[in-house]
Amino acid sequence: MLLAHLTATLITGWWLARGEAALWSLLRRLGHRLVGLLPAPATISIRQAPVRAIPRVAGRRAVLRHIVSRRGPPLPAV
């Protein structure tokens, strides 16, 4: 009985590994065919907006500018 289960386990593992490899191979082939059917992408030139410099805030305010601190227990609902 043990030998039969071990054999079935090995066959099932081999079968799943081969099936997974076959599935990925099929998906790769299908993807290559679909890419060949797509039209060539049109080139679009996009002008980028100039980047504005963020003013530096000296000291502690620069570090804590975007931090929201809510320490303590929540307020009871009224």
Buried (B, 14 or more C-beta within 10 A) or exposed (E): EEEEEEEEEEEEEEEEEEEEEEEEEEEEEEEEEEEEEEEEEEEEEEEEEEEEEEEEEEEEEEEEEEEEEEEEEEEEEE
